[in-house]
Amino acid sequence: MSATILSIEVAVFTTVAKTAVDSHGHRHPSGAHEVHEALLTITDTDGAAGRVLGQPDHVRESVLDRYLRPALLGQDPFARERLWAALARRQRGAGGSLTDRALGLADCALWDLAGRRLGLPVWKLLGGARERISAYGSTMCGDEIPGGLATPDDFAAFARALVDRGYRAVKLHTWMPPIPRAPSVDRDIEACAAVRDAVGPGVDLMLDAYHWYSRTEALRLGRALQELDYYWFEEPMDEASIASYRWLADRLEIPVIGPETSGGKNFTRAEWASTGACDILRTGVTDVGGITPAVRTLHLAEAFNMDCEVHGNGSANLALAGSCLNYRWYERGLLHPHVDFDEPPPHLHTIVDAMDDDGFVTLPPQPGLGDDFDLDYIKAHTIASW
Ligand code: MG
């Protein structure tokens, strides 16, 4: 008899972070401080385990007891499509307590388990489309930190440094609340112009602007970006209004990219692609509920002759680069002049997305997702488990 899922466990542990989020959820540099993370482990009856990191709140004990364990325990761990559908259908009656994040963490752990059992990296299981991918440097949001990202000149100097480090593309996140005087279309344009000036014409540049601009503000900003030969324009408006994005994409030459935060998984992405609300589609394991629906989104976009960019970093988003050639840029970040992105946190031996001097990230050779966990550290720092 083939193996079945024996246990689903969460260990909450303390680790050290050197960044923190502000009141609007934007990440900035901070002093080293203790934070809590969660390791979700799914183990089968043959002893194979799949592991993935998440936030403790996304995999609370009640989420495991009410949804993940009833749907997954005793099931074939390789039946990912069936198990994903079983979880996704439980969401309708769950009143919001079974999130796409939880669904995604379970799905990613099952992919990790499959890779480890088969002795293959997940990106190869997904199709082995390539062995490395170009990375873009994705900055943190603008701030008020001296020598940080406080002025258009700061963004220009940092973009230049990123290009010198090897990046072939840079994405700005400009000033957003609660930073004073944010948002400002004029200041966004000023920063984007300063960056173009600093890196010259041969570097692809993108902007992720304030997310609640009006249509007319978004159009003015988009027109400025296309004058500056930017590569894409991301989430200037609330993404719940697909009609607004269609209105914007109809009026701009620069590719409009989305959605990032819209619910509805791959189904919503089909609406964006089929109605012309974007020129480049988006997905991501934390946005759509795991690797399984993210791969669907990538192939959906492919069939519309569209690129599909993946939001966010990490091993599971990186593995998607093996599934399709229309995922052009891996988002490496968030980056800031005061933060060493290449330094692993204490619970990892190495980072999964090291970048070479030519701006490429090589897909990891290890079986599974390729995260290099320090399991001894995690065990020694575990403060709760369920
Ligand atoms: Mg974004």
Residues whose N, C-alpha, C, O or C-beta is under 5 A from the ligand:
A	BS01	MG	D208 E260
